[in-house]
Structure formats: C-alpha cells, structure tokens
C-alpha cells in the first residue's frame, strides 16, 4: 500500500504539471494563429485587395482583442 500513498500525495503535482503543459501548448497555438493572420493580412495588402490602412486597422484590432483576452 505504500505506492498508493505516494501516488495520492503526488497527485497535486501531476495536476500542476499537466496544467503547465496544456497552458504552454495553448499559448503556442494562439501565437502561431496570430502570426498566420498577420501574414494573411500582409498578403492581401501585397496583392492589392486591401489597402495598407485597412490592414493596419485589422492588425490593431487583433492586438487589442488579444490584450483584452489576456486580461481575463
């Protein structure tokens, strides 16, 4: 029964490690998607289907939304 007691006492540590891993993965996915969106906006501006001002406005709106989400 010693293994059961040691597993139970280390359960909180396991939860913390899993939480950290998932939070890290979540942050990586968010930053990758943000960069992907920025590249798509830049491509639209480069091909002329969007003005530079519209692209800048979209990027600013995305940055403000990301900041608001981080505050929550």
Residue, then its C-alpha position, 0 to 999 in steps of 0.5 A: x500500500x505504500x505506492x498508493x500513498x505516494x501516488x495520492x500525495x503526488x497527485x497535486x503535482x501531476x495536476x500542476x504539471x499537466x496544467x503547465x503543459x496544456x497552458x504552454x501548448x495553448x499559448x503556442x497555438x494562439x501565437x502561431x494563429x496570430x502570426x498566420x493572420x498577420x501574414x494573411x493580412x500582409x498578403x492581401x495588402x501585397x496583392x492589392x485587395x486591401x489597402x495598407x490602412x485597412x490592414x493596419x486597422x485589422x492588425x490593431x484590432x487583433x492586438x487589442x482583442x488579444x490584450x483584452x483576452x489576456x486580461x481575463 
